[in-house]
Amino acid sequence: EGVITKGATQHEPSVDVLELKPTKGGTLPRATITDCVDVTKVEFVYEESGKPYPMPDERLPRYEAKVKAEKWGKQWKVLEAEAQSSAC
């Protein structure tokens, strides 16, 4: 349909669990994070016309995401990110 986004998603992450020393059987430091994803400044529009793309009324403009990450060398890598159906 040629739909694009304009604007930027904002994030408010908080660390729920931080395992800096690998657990038994694990090899890398891990973290579990809850992120408040804010898409209030993101607009979906049709690419050709620039007109707004209709969004569902039940869409949450701010929602939680659960994230799992591991530290690979000097960087943290996201292994899994799952949007939740709860507002934040």
PDB file with SEQRES, HELIX, SHEET and CRYST1 records, atoms N, CA, C and O in Angstrom:
SEQRES   1 A   88  GLU GLY VAL ILE THR LYS GLY ALA THR GLN HIS GLU PRO          
SEQRES   2 A   88  SER VAL ASP VAL LEU GLU LEU LYS PRO THR LYS GLY GLY          
SEQRES   3 A   88  THR LEU PRO ARG ALA THR ILE THR ASP CYS VAL ASP VAL          
SEQRES   4 A   88  THR LYS VAL GLU PHE VAL TYR GLU GLU SER GLY LYS PRO          
SEQRES   5 A   88  TYR PRO MET PRO ASP GLU ARG LEU PRO ARG TYR GLU ALA          
SEQRES   6 A   88  LYS VAL LYS ALA GLU LYS TRP GLY LYS GLN TRP LYS VAL          
SEQRES   7 A   88  LEU GLU ALA GLU ALA GLN SER SER ALA CYS                      
SHEET    1 AA1 2 VAL A   3  LYS A   6  0                                        
SHEET    2 AA1 2 GLU A  43  TYR A  46 -1                                        
SHEET    1 AA2 4 GLN A  10  GLU A  19  0                                        
SHEET    2 AA2 4 ARG A  30  ASP A  38 -1                                        
SHEET    3 AA2 4 ARG A  62  TRP A  72 -1                                        
SHEET    4 AA2 4 GLN A  75  ALA A  87 -1                                        
CRYST1    1.000    1.000    1.000  90.00  90.00  90.00 P 1           1          
ATOM      1  N   GLU A   1       0.810  -1.199   0.000  1.00  0.00           N  
ATOM      2  CA  GLU A   1       0.000   0.000   0.000  1.00  0.00           C  
ATOM      3  C   GLU A   1       0.849   1.256   0.000  1.00  0.00           C  
ATOM      4  O   GLU A   1       0.307   2.351  -0.152  1.00  0.00           O  
ATOM      5  N   GLY A   2       2.152   1.141   0.164  1.00  0.00           N  
ATOM      6  CA  GLY A   2       3.008   2.312   0.156  1.00  0.00           C  
ATOM      7  C   GLY A   2       2.871   3.174   1.391  1.00  0.00           C  
ATOM      8  O   GLY A   2       2.789   4.398   1.291  1.00  0.00           O  
ATOM      9  N   VAL A   3       2.846   2.544   2.560  1.00  0.00           N  
ATOM     10  CA  VAL A   3       2.720   3.280   3.816  1.00  0.00           C  
ATOM     11  C   VAL A   3       4.099   3.435   4.444  1.00  0.00           C  
ATOM     12  O   VAL A   3       4.862   2.473   4.535  1.00  0.00           O  
ATOM     13  N   ILE A   4       4.411   4.651   4.874  1.00  0.00           N  
ATOM     14  CA  ILE A   4       5.693   4.934   5.519  1.00  0.00           C  
ATOM     15  C   ILE A   4       5.437   5.585   6.876  1.00  0.00           C  
ATOM     16  O   ILE A   4       4.312   5.978   7.183  1.00  0.00           O  
ATOM     17  N   THR A   5       6.483   5.692   7.677  1.00  0.00           N  
ATOM     18  CA  THR A   5       6.357   6.364   8.969  1.00  0.00           C  
ATOM     19  C   THR A   5       7.172   7.647   8.967  1.00  0.00           C  
ATOM     20  O   THR A   5       8.206   7.756   8.309  1.00  0.00           O  
ATOM     21  N   LYS A   6       6.675   8.607   9.720  1.00  0.00           N  
ATOM     22  CA  LYS A   6       7.387   9.862   9.950  1.00  0.00           C  
ATOM     23  C   LYS A   6       7.443  10.066  11.451  1.00  0.00           C  
ATOM     24  O   LYS A   6       6.486   9.759  12.162  1.00  0.00           O  
ATOM     25  N   GLY A   7       8.550  10.579  11.929  1.00  0.00           N  
ATOM     26  CA  GLY A   7       8.703  10.793  13.362  1.00  0.00           C  
ATOM     27  C   GLY A   7       9.592   9.730  13.970  1.00  0.00           C  
ATOM     28  O   GLY A   7      10.090   8.845  13.274  1.00  0.00           O  
ATOM     29  N   ALA A   8       9.785   9.824  15.271  1.00  0.00           N  
ATOM     30  CA  ALA A   8      10.703   8.912  15.954  1.00  0.00           C  
ATOM     31  C   ALA A   8      10.035   8.266  17.164  1.00  0.00           C  
ATOM     32  O   ALA A   8       9.296   8.909  17.910  1.00  0.00           O  
ATOM     33  N   THR A   9      10.313   6.993  17.333  1.00  0.00           N  
ATOM     34  CA  THR A   9       9.859   6.253  18.502  1.00  0.00           C  
ATOM     35  C   THR A   9      10.751   6.615  19.682  1.00  0.00           C  
ATOM     36  O   THR A   9      11.970   6.711  19.540  1.00  0.00           O  
ATOM     37  N   GLN A  10      10.142   6.813  20.845  1.00  0.00           N  
ATOM     38  CA  GLN A  10      10.885   7.103  22.071  1.00  0.00           C  
ATOM     39  C   GLN A  10      10.872   5.858  22.955  1.00  0.00           C  
ATOM     40  O   GLN A  10       9.922   5.075  22.924  1.00  0.00           O  
ATOM     41  N   HIS A  11      11.930   5.682  23.741  1.00  0.00           N  
ATOM     42  CA  HIS A  11      12.046   4.513  24.619  1.00  0.00           C  
ATOM     43  C   HIS A  11      12.382   4.949  26.039  1.00  0.00           C  
ATOM     44  O   HIS A  11      13.122   5.910  26.248  1.00  0.00           O  
ATOM     45  N   GLU A  12      11.829   4.230  27.008  1.00  0.00           N  
ATOM     46  CA  GLU A  12      12.143   4.427  28.426  1.00  0.00           C  
ATOM     47  C   GLU A  12      12.431   3.051  29.031  1.00  0.00           C  
ATOM     48  O   GLU A  12      11.577   2.484  29.712  1.00  0.00           O  
ATOM     49  N   PRO A  13      13.631   2.512  28.785  1.00  0.00           N  
ATOM     50  CA  PRO A  13      13.940   1.167  29.284  1.00  0.00           C  
ATOM     51  C   PRO A  13      14.329   1.165  30.759  1.00  0.00           C  
ATOM     52  O   PRO A  13      14.892   2.130  31.275  1.00  0.00           O  
ATOM     53  N   SER A  14      14.014   0.060  31.417  1.00  0.00           N  
ATOM     54  CA  SER A  14      14.491  -0.167  32.784  1.00  0.00           C  
ATOM     55  C   SER A  14      14.899  -1.632  32.897  1.00  0.00           C  
ATOM     56  O   SER A  14      14.223  -2.522  32.381  1.00  0.00           O  
ATOM     57  N   VAL A  15      16.005  -1.862  33.574  1.00  0.00           N  
ATOM     58  CA  VAL A  15      16.544  -3.216  33.712  1.00  0.00           C  
ATOM     59  C   VAL A  15      15.818  -3.921  34.853  1.00  0.00           C  
ATOM     60  O   VAL A  15      15.803  -3.434  35.983  1.00  0.00           O  
ATOM     61  N   ASP A  16      15.222  -5.062  34.551  1.00  0.00           N  
ATOM     62  CA  ASP A  16      14.531  -5.871  35.559  1.00  0.00           C  
ATOM     63  C   ASP A  16      15.490  -6.854  36.222  1.00  0.00           C  
ATOM     64  O   ASP A  16      15.498  -7.001  37.444  1.00  0.00           O  
ATOM     65  N   VAL A  17      16.296  -7.525  35.402  1.00  0.00           N  
ATOM     66  CA  VAL A  17      17.251  -8.522  35.893  1.00  0.00           C  
ATOM     67  C   VAL A  17      18.561  -8.321  35.151  1.00  0.00           C  
ATOM     68  O   VAL A  17      18.575  -8.178  33.928  1.00  0.00           O  
ATOM     69  N   LEU A  18      19.673  -8.310  35.901  1.00  0.00           N  
ATOM     70  CA  LEU A  18      20.997  -8.184  35.298  1.00  0.00           C  
ATOM     71  C   LEU A  18      21.880  -9.286  35.857  1.00  0.00           C  
ATOM     72  O   LEU A  18      22.134  -9.336  37.061  1.00  0.00           O  
ATOM     73  N   GLU A  19      22.346 -10.166  34.988  1.00  0.00           N  
ATOM     74  CA  GLU A  19      23.227 -11.272  35.369  1.00  0.00           C  
ATOM     75  C   GLU A  19      24.585 -11.034  34.721  1.00  0.00           C  
ATOM     76  O   GLU A  19      24.805 -11.423  33.574  1.00  0.00           O  
ATOM     77  N   LEU A  20      25.492 -10.400  35.451  1.00  0.00           N  
ATOM     78  CA  LEU A  20      26.808 -10.100  34.884  1.00  0.00           C  
ATOM     79  C   LEU A  20      27.709 -11.325  34.860  1.00  0.00           C  
ATOM     80  O   LEU A  20      28.540 -11.478  33.965  1.00  0.00           O  
ATOM     81  N   LYS A  21      27.538 -12.195  35.849  1.00  0.00           N  
ATOM     82  CA  LYS A  21      28.302 -13.443  35.848  1.00  0.00           C  
ATOM     83  C   LYS A  21      27.426 -14.512  35.220  1.00  0.00           C  
ATOM     84  O   LYS A  21      26.284 -14.702  35.637  1.00  0.00           O  
ATOM     85  N   PRO A  22      27.944 -15.206  34.232  1.00  0.00           N  
ATOM     86  CA  PRO A  22      27.135 -16.236  33.577  1.00  0.00           C  
ATOM     87  C   PRO A  22      26.603 -17.257  34.581  1.00  0.00           C  
ATOM     88  O   PRO A  22      27.315 -17.688  35.487  1.00  0.00           O  
ATOM     89  N   THR A  23      25.340 -17.632  34.403  1.00  0.00           N  
ATOM     90  CA  THR A  23      24.748 -18.652  35.258  1.00  0.00           C  
ATOM     91  C   THR A  23      25.212 -20.030  34.803  1.00  0.00           C  
ATOM     92  O   THR A  23      25.792 -20.172  33.727  1.00  0.00           O  
ATOM     93  N   LYS A  24      24.959 -21.030  35.617  1.00  0.00           N  
ATOM     94  CA  LYS A  24      25.369 -22.395  35.278  1.00  0.00           C  
ATOM     95  C   LYS A  24      24.789 -22.769  33.919  1.00  0.00           C  
ATOM     96  O   LYS A  24      23.580 -22.678  33.704  1.00  0.00           O  
ATOM     97  N   GLY A  25      25.638 -23.179  33.025  1.00  0.00           N  
ATOM     98  CA  GLY A  25      25.215 -23.531  31.676  1.00  0.00           C  
ATOM     99  C   GLY A  25      25.190 -22.349  30.723  1.00  0.00           C  
ATOM    100  O   GLY A  25      25.112 -22.534  29.509  1.00  0.00           O  
ATOM    101  N   GLY A  26      25.257 -21.124  31.262  1.00  0.00           N  
ATOM    102  CA  GLY A  26      25.270 -19.937  30.416  1.00  0.00           C  
ATOM    103  C   GLY A  26      26.695 -19.523  30.116  1.00  0.00           C  
ATOM    104  O   GLY A  26      27.623 -19.903  30.829  1.00  0.00           O  
ATOM    105  N   THR A  27      26.867 -18.755  29.075  1.00  0.00           N  
ATOM    106  CA  THR A  27      28.220 -18.349  28.708  1.00  0.00           C  
ATOM    107  C   THR A  27      28.409 -16.834  28.663  1.00  0.00           C  
ATOM    108  O   THR A  27      29.543 -16.355  28.654  1.00  0.00           O  
ATOM    109  N   LEU A  28      27.310 -16.076  28.633  1.00  0.00           N  
ATOM    110  CA  LEU A  28      27.411 -14.627  28.465  1.00  0.00           C  
ATOM    111  C   LEU A  28      26.569 -13.888  29.499  1.00  0.00           C  
ATOM    112  O   LEU A  28      25.554 -14.414  29.955  1.00  0.00           O  
ATOM    113  N   PRO A  29      26.976 -12.672  29.876  1.00  0.00           N  
ATOM    114  CA  PRO A  29      26.125 -11.850  30.735  1.00  0.00           C  
ATOM    115  C   PRO A  29      24.783 -11.583  30.040  1.00  0.00           C  
ATOM    116  O   PRO A  29      24.722 -11.426  28.821  1.00  0.00           O  
ATOM    117  N   ARG A  30      23.699 -11.536  30.849  1.00  0.00           N  
ATOM    118  CA  ARG A  30      22.360 -11.361  30.290  1.00  0.00           C  
ATOM    119  C   ARG A  30      21.592 -10.286  31.041  1.00  0.00           C  
ATOM    120  O   ARG A  30      21.893  -9.969  32.192  1.00  0.00           O  
ATOM    121  N   ALA A  31      20.595  -9.735  30.362  1.00  0.00           N  
ATOM    122  CA  ALA A  31      19.707  -8.749  30.987  1.00  0.00           C  
ATOM    123  C   ALA A  31      18.283  -8.963  30.496  1.00  0.00           C  
ATOM    124  O   ALA A  31      18.046  -9.335  29.347  1.00  0.00           O  
ATOM    125  N   THR A  32      17.351  -8.717  31.397  1.00  0.00           N  
ATOM    126  CA  THR A  32      15.936  -8.683  31.047  1.00  0.00           C  
ATOM    127  C   THR A  32      15.472  -7.254  31.296  1.00  0.00           C  
ATOM    128  O   THR A  32      15.695  -6.697  32.371  1.00  0.00           O  
ATOM    129  N   ILE A  33      14.831  -6.671  30.300  1.00  0.00           N  
ATOM    130  CA  ILE A  33      14.500  -5.246  30.312  1.00  0.00           C  
ATOM    131  C   ILE A  33      13.014  -5.059  30.028  1.00  0.00           C  
ATOM    132  O   ILE A  33      12.436  -5.771  29.206  1.00  0.00           O  
ATOM    133  N   THR A  34      12.402  -4.099  30.710  1.00  0.00           N  
ATOM    134  CA  THR A  34      11.061  -3.649  30.352  1.00  0.00           C  
ATOM    135  C   THR A  34      11.223  -2.263  29.744  1.00  0.00           C  
ATOM    136  O   THR A  34      11.809  -1.368  30.352  1.00  0.00           O  
ATOM    137  N   ASP A  35      10.695  -2.099  28.535  1.00  0.00           N  
ATOM    138  CA  ASP A  35      10.811  -0.823  27.831  1.00  0.00           C  
ATOM    139  C   ASP A  35       9.421  -0.239  27.624  1.00  0.00           C  
ATOM    140  O   ASP A  35       8.504  -0.941  27.199  1.00  0.00           O  
ATOM    141  N   CYS A  36       9.267   1.040  27.924  1.00  0.00           N  
ATOM    142  CA  CYS A  36       8.035   1.742  27.583  1.00  0.00           C  
ATOM    143  C   CYS A  36       8.272   2.353  26.202  1.00  0.00           C  
ATOM    144  O   CYS A  36       9.056   3.290  26.050  1.00  0.00           O  
ATOM    145  N   VAL A  37       7.593   1.815  25.215  1.00  0.00           N  
ATOM    146  CA  VAL A  37       7.742   2.264  23.830  1.00  0.00           C  
ATOM    147  C   VAL A  37       6.672   3.325  23.565  1.00  0.00           C  
ATOM    148  O   VAL A  37       5.477   3.067  23.716  1.00  0.00           O  
ATOM    149  N   ASP A  38       7.111   4.506  23.173  1.00  0.00           N  
ATOM    150  CA  ASP A  38       6.209   5.640  22.959  1.00  0.00           C  
ATOM    151  C   ASP A  38       6.205   5.998  21.475  1.00  0.00           C  
ATOM    152  O   ASP A  38       7.204   6.478  20.938  1.00  0.00           O  
ATOM    153  N   VAL A  39       5.070   5.760  20.821  1.00  0.00           N  
ATOM    154  CA  VAL A  39       4.950   6.069  19.393  1.00  0.00           C  
ATOM    155  C   VAL A  39       3.992   7.242  19.147  1.00  0.00           C  
ATOM    156  O   VAL A  39       3.438   7.381  18.056  1.00  0.00           O  
ATOM    157  N   THR A  40       3.804   8.083  20.173  1.00  0.00           N  
ATOM    158  CA  THR A  40       2.885   9.216  20.021  1.00  0.00           C  
ATOM    159  C   THR A  40       3.364  10.218  18.968  1.00  0.00           C  
ATOM    160  O   THR A  40       2.557  10.960  18.409  1.00  0.00           O  
ATOM    161  N   LYS A  41       4.661  10.243  18.697  1.00  0.00           N  
ATOM    162  CA  LYS A  41       5.195  11.187  17.706  1.00  0.00           C  
ATOM    163  C   LYS A  41       5.488  10.516  16.364  1.00  0.00           C  
ATOM    164  O   LYS A  41       6.168  11.084  15.509  1.00  0.00           O  
ATOM    165  N   VAL A  42       4.963   9.296  16.190  1.00  0.00           N  
ATOM    166  CA  VAL A  42       5.140   8.572  14.930  1.00  0.00           C  
ATOM    167  C   VAL A  42       3.827   8.636  14.159  1.00  0.00           C  
ATOM    168  O   VAL A  42       2.759   8.342  14.696  1.00  0.00           O  
ATOM    169  N   GLU A  43       3.924   9.023  12.902  1.00  0.00           N  
ATOM    170  CA  GLU A  43       2.743   9.142  12.052  1.00  0.00           C  
ATOM    171  C   GLU A  43       2.894   8.193  10.867  1.00  0.00           C  
ATOM    172  O   GLU A  43       3.940   8.154  10.219  1.00  0.00           O  
ATOM    173  N   PHE A  44       1.842   7.433  10.593  1.00  0.00           N  
ATOM    174  CA  PHE A  44       1.817   6.553   9.431  1.00  0.00           C  
ATOM    175  C   PHE A  44       1.096   7.291   8.309  1.00  0.00           C  
ATOM    176  O   PHE A  44      -0.026   7.762   8.490  1.00  0.00           O  
ATOM    177  N   VAL A  45       1.749   7.392   7.138  1.00  0.00           N  
ATOM    178  CA  VAL A  45       1.164   8.113   6.006  1.00  0.00           C  
ATOM    179  C   VAL A  45       1.369   7.314   4.724  1.00  0.00           C  
ATOM    180  O   VAL A  45       2.278   6.491   4.613  1.00  0.00           O  
ATOM    181  N   TYR A  46       0.487   7.588   3.754  1.00  0.00           N  
ATOM    182  CA  TYR A  46       0.672   7.006   2.428  1.00  0.00           C  
ATOM    183  C   TYR A  46       1.850   7.718   1.769  1.00  0.00           C  
ATOM    184  O   TYR A  46       1.921   8.947   1.762  1.00  0.00           O  
ATOM    185  N   GLU A  47       2.766   6.935   1.218  1.00  0.00           N  
ATOM    186  CA  GLU A  47       3.994   7.494   0.653  1.00  0.00           C  
ATOM    187  C   GLU A  47       3.715   8.475  -0.481  1.00  0.00           C  
ATOM    188  O   GLU A  47       4.315   9.549  -0.523  1.00  0.00           O  
ATOM    189  N   GLU A  48       2.822   8.129  -1.396  1.00  0.00           N  
ATOM    190  CA  GLU A  48       2.590   8.982  -2.563  1.00  0.00           C  
ATOM    191  C   GLU A  48       1.832  10.263  -2.231  1.00  0.00           C  
ATOM    192  O   GLU A  48       2.202  11.343  -2.694  1.00  0.00           O  
ATOM    193  N   SER A  49       0.783  10.148  -1.438  1.00  0.00           N  
ATOM    194  CA  SER A  49      -0.067  11.319  -1.182  1.00  0.00           C  
ATOM    195  C   SER A  49       0.317  12.094   0.076  1.00  0.00           C  
ATOM    196  O   SER A  49       0.024  13.285   0.184  1.00  0.00           O  
ATOM    197  N   GLY A  50       0.975  11.421   1.032  1.00  0.00           N  
ATOM    198  CA  GLY A  50       1.295  12.059   2.301  1.00  0.00           C  
ATOM    199  C   GLY A  50       0.108  12.132   3.249  1.00  0.00           C  
ATOM    200  O   GLY A  50       0.215  12.689   4.342  1.00  0.00           O  
ATOM    201  N   LYS A  51      -1.031  11.567   2.831  1.00  0.00           N  
ATOM    202  CA  LYS A  51      -2.228  11.579   3.674  1.00  0.00           C  
ATOM    203  C   LYS A  51      -2.089  10.546   4.786  1.00  0.00           C  
ATOM    204  O   LYS A  51      -1.444   9.514   4.603  1.00  0.00           O  
ATOM    205  N   PRO A  52      -2.697  10.824   5.942  1.00  0.00           N  
ATOM    206  CA  PRO A  52      -2.600   9.894   7.077  1.00  0.00           C  
ATOM    207  C   PRO A  52      -3.182   8.519   6.755  1.00  0.00           C  
ATOM    208  O   PRO A  52      -4.210   8.402   6.088  1.00  0.00           O  
ATOM    209  N   TYR A  53      -2.514   7.500   7.237  1.00  0.00           N  
ATOM    210  CA  TYR A  53      -2.993   6.125   7.123  1.00  0.00           C  
ATOM    211  C   TYR A  53      -3.859   5.854   8.349  1.00  0.00           C  
ATOM    212  O   TYR A  53      -3.421   6.105   9.471  1.00  0.00           O  
ATOM    213  N   PRO A  54      -5.080   5.345   8.161  1.00  0.00           N  
ATOM    214  CA  PRO A  54      -5.958   5.123   9.313  1.00  0.00           C  
ATOM    215  C   PRO A  54      -5.426   4.023  10.231  1.00  0.00           C  
ATOM    216  O   PRO A  54      -5.083   2.929   9.783  1.00  0.00           O  
ATOM    217  N   MET A  55      -5.366   4.337  11.511  1.00  0.00           N  
ATOM    218  CA  MET A  55      -4.893   3.381  12.509  1.00  0.00           C  
ATOM    219  C   MET A  55      -6.078   2.911  13.347  1.00  0.00           C  
ATOM    220  O   MET A  55      -7.051   3.648  13.510  1.00  0.00           O  
ATOM    221  N   PRO A  56      -6.006   1.691  13.880  1.00  0.00           N  
ATOM    222  CA  PRO A  56      -7.111   1.185  14.700  1.00  0.00           C  
ATOM    223  C   PRO A  56      -7.279   2.000  15.985  1.00  0.00           C  
ATOM    224  O   PRO A  56      -6.302   2.482  16.558  1.00  0.00           O  
ATOM    225  N   ASP A  57      -8.518   2.147  16.424  1.00  0.00           N  
ATOM    226  CA  ASP A  57      -8.808   2.914  17.638  1.00  0.00           C  
ATOM    227  C   ASP A  57      -8.160   2.310  18.874  1.00  0.00           C  
ATOM    228  O   ASP A  57      -7.790   3.037  19.796  1.00  0.00           O  
ATOM    229  N   GLU A  58      -8.018   0.986  18.903  1.00  0.00           N  
ATOM    230  CA  GLU A  58      -7.461   0.311  20.084  1.00  0.00           C  
ATOM    231  C   GLU A  58      -5.929   0.347  20.134  1.00  0.00           C  
ATOM    232  O   GLU A  58      -5.332  -0.215  21.051  1.00  0.00           O  
ATOM    233  N   ARG A  59      -5.305   0.984  19.184  1.00  0.00           N  
ATOM    234  CA  ARG A  59      -3.839   1.089  19.158  1.00  0.00           C  
ATOM    235  C   ARG A  59      -3.342   1.823  20.403  1.00  0.00           C  
ATOM    236  O   ARG A  59      -3.856   2.884  20.756  1.00  0.00           O  
ATOM    237  N   LEU A  60      -2.345   1.248  21.056  1.00  0.00           N  
ATOM    238  CA  LEU A  60      -1.755   1.879  22.238  1.00  0.00           C  
ATOM    239  C   LEU A  60      -0.616   2.805  21.813  1.00  0.00           C  
ATOM    240  O   LEU A  60       0.343   2.338  21.199  1.00  0.00           O  
ATOM    241  N   PRO A  61      -0.690   4.102  22.119  1.00  0.00           N  
ATOM    242  CA  PRO A  61       0.393   5.015  21.752  1.00  0.00           C  
ATOM    243  C   PRO A  61       1.637   4.836  22.625  1.00  0.00           C  
ATOM    244  O   PRO A  61       2.741   5.208  22.228  1.00  0.00           O  
ATOM    245  N   ARG A  62       1.445   4.254  23.833  1.00  0.00           N  
ATOM    246  CA  ARG A  62       2.563   3.936  24.729  1.00  0.00           C  
ATOM    247  C   ARG A  62       2.305   2.528  25.265  1.00  0.00           C  
ATOM    248  O   ARG A  62       1.278   2.274  25.894  1.00  0.00           O  
ATOM    249  N   TYR A  63       3.243   1.623  25.012  1.00  0.00           N  
ATOM    250  CA  TYR A  63       3.039   0.240  25.438  1.00  0.00           C  
ATOM    251  C   TYR A  63       4.342  -0.353  25.949  1.00  0.00           C  
ATOM    252  O   TYR A  63       5.431   0.122  25.625  1.00  0.00           O  
ATOM    253  N   GLU A  64       4.209  -1.405  26.759  1.00  0.00           N  
ATOM    254  CA  GLU A  64       5.382  -2.091  27.295  1.00  0.00           C  
ATOM    255  C   GLU A  64       5.915  -3.109  26.297  1.00  0.00           C  
ATOM    256  O   GLU A  64       5.161  -3.712  25.533  1.00  0.00           O  
ATOM    257  N   ALA A  65       7.224  -3.284  26.323  1.00  0.00           N  
ATOM    258  CA  ALA A  65       7.886  -4.346  25.566  1.00  0.00           C  
ATOM    259  C   ALA A  65       8.842  -5.053  26.520  1.00  0.00           C  
ATOM    260  O   ALA A  65       9.540  -4.407  27.302  1.00  0.00           O  
ATOM    261  N   LYS A  66       8.868  -6.362  26.453  1.00  0.00           N  
ATOM    262  CA  LYS A  66       9.801  -7.166  27.246  1.00  0.00           C  
ATOM    263  C   LYS A  66      10.970  -7.523  26.333  1.00  0.00           C  
ATOM    264  O   LYS A  66      10.774  -7.995  25.214  1.00  0.00           O  
ATOM    265  N   VAL A  67      12.184  -7.292  26.822  1.00  0.00           N  
ATOM    266  CA  VAL A  67      13.387  -7.461  26.007  1.00  0.00           C  
ATOM    267  C   VAL A  67      14.376  -8.363  26.734  1.00  0.00           C  
ATOM    268  O   VAL A  67      14.565  -8.249  27.945  1.00  0.00           O  
ATOM    269  N   LYS A  68      15.010  -9.268  25.973  1.00  0.00           N  
ATOM    270  CA  LYS A  68      16.097 -10.092  26.502  1.00  0.00           C  
ATOM    271  C   LYS A  68      17.346  -9.760  25.701  1.00  0.00           C  
ATOM    272  O   LYS A  68      17.312  -9.695  24.472  1.00  0.00           O  
ATOM    273  N   ALA A  69      18.452  -9.550  26.413  1.00  0.00           N  
ATOM    274  CA  ALA A  69      19.702  -9.161  25.751  1.00  0.00           C  
ATOM    275  C   ALA A  69      20.879  -9.908  26.358  1.00  0.00           C  
ATOM    276  O   ALA A  69      20.831 -10.349  27.506  1.00  0.00           O  
ATOM    277  N   GLU A  70      21.934 -10.041  25.567  1.00  0.00           N  
ATOM    278  CA  GLU A  70      23.196 -10.640  26.021  1.00  0.00           C  
ATOM    279  C   GLU A  70      24.334  -9.703  25.656  1.00  0.00           C  
ATOM    280  O   GLU A  70      24.252  -8.949  24.687  1.00  0.00           O  
ATOM    281  N   LYS A  71      25.392  -9.762  26.446  1.00  0.00           N  
ATOM    282  CA  LYS A  71      26.568  -8.939  26.169  1.00  0.00           C  
ATOM    283  C   LYS A  71      27.541  -9.759  25.334  1.00  0.00           C  
ATOM    284  O   LYS A  71      28.053 -10.789  25.772  1.00  0.00           O  
ATOM    285  N   TRP A  72      27.781  -9.277  24.130  1.00  0.00           N  
ATOM    286  CA  TRP A  72      28.721  -9.914  23.211  1.00  0.00           C  
ATOM    287  C   TRP A  72      29.922  -8.985  23.093  1.00  0.00           C  
ATOM    288  O   TRP A  72      29.844  -7.942  22.445  1.00  0.00           O  
ATOM    289  N   GLY A  73      31.017  -9.357  23.710  1.00  0.00           N  
ATOM    290  CA  GLY A  73      32.193  -8.485  23.706  1.00  0.00           C  
ATOM    291  C   GLY A  73      31.893  -7.229  24.500  1.00  0.00           C  
ATOM    292  O   GLY A  73      31.582  -7.305  25.688  1.00  0.00           O  
ATOM    293  N   LYS A  74      31.984  -6.062  23.851  1.00  0.00           N  
ATOM    294  CA  LYS A  74      31.733  -4.786  24.527  1.00  0.00           C  
ATOM    295  C   LYS A  74      30.318  -4.258  24.289  1.00  0.00           C  
ATOM    296  O   LYS A  74      29.954  -3.202  24.806  1.00  0.00           O  
ATOM    297  N   GLN A  75      29.516  -4.993  23.505  1.00  0.00           N  
ATOM    298  CA  GLN A  75      28.183  -4.502  23.150  1.00  0.00           C  
ATOM    299  C   GLN A  75      27.090  -5.442  23.642  1.00  0.00           C  
ATOM    300  O   GLN A  75      27.278  -6.655  23.736  1.00  0.00           O  
ATOM    301  N   TRP A  76      25.946  -4.847  23.952  1.00  0.00           N  
ATOM    302  CA  TRP A  76      24.760  -5.629  24.288  1.00  0.00           C  
ATOM    303  C   TRP A  76      23.953  -5.850  23.017  1.00  0.00           C  
ATOM    304  O   TRP A  76      23.733  -4.919  22.242  1.00  0.00           O  
ATOM    305  N   LYS A  77      23.517  -7.080  22.811  1.00  0.00           N  
ATOM    306  CA  LYS A  77      22.722  -7.444  21.634  1.00  0.00           C  
ATOM    307  C   LYS A  77      21.339  -7.894  22.088  1.00  0.00           C  
ATOM    308  O   LYS A  77      21.210  -8.693  23.015  1.00  0.00           O  
ATOM    309  N   VAL A  78      20.315  -7.379  21.432  1.00  0.00           N  
ATOM    310  CA  VAL A  78      18.943  -7.778  21.739  1.00  0.00           C  
ATOM    311  C   VAL A  78      18.676  -9.128  21.081  1.00  0.00           C  
ATOM    312  O   VAL A  78      18.831  -9.283  19.870  1.00  0.00           O  
ATOM    313  N   LEU A  79      18.275 -10.097  21.893  1.00  0.00           N  
ATOM    314  CA  LEU A  79      17.957 -11.430  21.389  1.00  0.00           C  
ATOM    315  C   LEU A  79      16.473 -11.570  21.084  1.00  0.00           C  
ATOM    316  O   LEU A  79      16.075 -12.273  20.156  1.00  0.00           O  
ATOM    317  N   GLU A  80      15.670 -10.889  21.881  1.00  0.00           N  
ATOM    318  CA  GLU A  80      14.222 -11.036  21.759  1.00  0.00           C  
ATOM    319  C   GLU A  80      13.557  -9.760  22.258  1.00  0.00           C  
ATOM    320  O   GLU A  80      13.955  -9.205  23.282  1.00  0.00           O  
ATOM    321  N   ALA A  81      12.553  -9.300  21.538  1.00  0.00           N  
ATOM    322  CA  ALA A  81      11.758  -8.148  21.970  1.00  0.00           C  
ATOM    323  C   ALA A  81      10.305  -8.465  21.655  1.00  0.00           C  
ATOM    324  O   ALA A  81       9.957  -8.766  20.514  1.00  0.00           O  
ATOM    325  N   GLU A  82       9.465  -8.395  22.675  1.00  0.00           N  
ATOM    326  CA  GLU A  82       8.061  -8.760  22.500  1.00  0.00           C  
ATOM    327  C   GLU A  82       7.160  -7.647  23.031  1.00  0.00           C  
ATOM    328  O   GLU A  82       7.198  -7.314  24.215  1.00  0.00           O  
ATOM    329  N   ALA A  83       6.349  -7.077  22.136  1.00  0.00           N  
ATOM    330  CA  ALA A  83       5.396  -6.044  22.537  1.00  0.00           C  
ATOM    331  C   ALA A  83       4.327  -6.668  23.428  1.00  0.00           C  
ATOM    332  O   ALA A  83       3.864  -7.782  23.182  1.00  0.00           O  
ATOM    333  N   GLN A  84       3.948  -5.937  24.457  1.00  0.00           N  
ATOM    334  CA  GLN A  84       2.906  -6.386  25.378  1.00  0.00           C  
ATOM    335  C   GLN A  84       1.607  -5.630  25.074  1.00  0.00           C  
ATOM    336  O   GLN A  84       1.624  -4.600  24.399  1.00  0.00           O  
ATOM    337  N   SER A  85       0.513  -6.137  25.564  1.00  0.00           N  
ATOM    338  CA  SER A  85      -0.776  -5.480  25.324  1.00  0.00           C  
ATOM    339  C   SER A  85      -1.146  -4.521  26.452  1.00  0.00           C  
ATOM    340  O   SER A  85      -2.305  -4.129  26.587  1.00  0.00           O  
ATOM    341  N   SER A  86      -0.154  -4.145  27.259  1.00  0.00           N  
ATOM    342  CA  SER A  86      -0.409  -3.234  28.377  1.00  0.00           C  
ATOM    343  C   SER A  86       0.196  -1.861  28.111  1.00  0.00           C  
ATOM    344  O   SER A  86       1.293  -1.740  27.565  1.00  0.00           O  
ATOM    345  N   ALA A  87      -0.543  -0.834  28.509  1.00  0.00           N  
ATOM    346  CA  ALA A  87      -0.067   0.543  28.347  1.00  0.00           C  
ATOM    347  C   ALA A  87       0.941   0.882  29.435  1.00  0.00           C  
ATOM    348  O   ALA A  87       0.981   0.238  30.484  1.00  0.00           O  
ATOM    349  N   CYS A  88       1.751   1.897  29.175  1.00  0.00           N  
ATOM    350  CA  CYS A  88       2.702   2.369  30.186  1.00  0.00           C  
ATOM    351  C   CYS A  88       2.677   3.885  30.242  1.00  0.00           C  
ATOM    352  O   CYS A  88       3.407   4.486  31.030  1.00  0.00           O  
TER     353      CYS A  88                                                      
END                                                                             
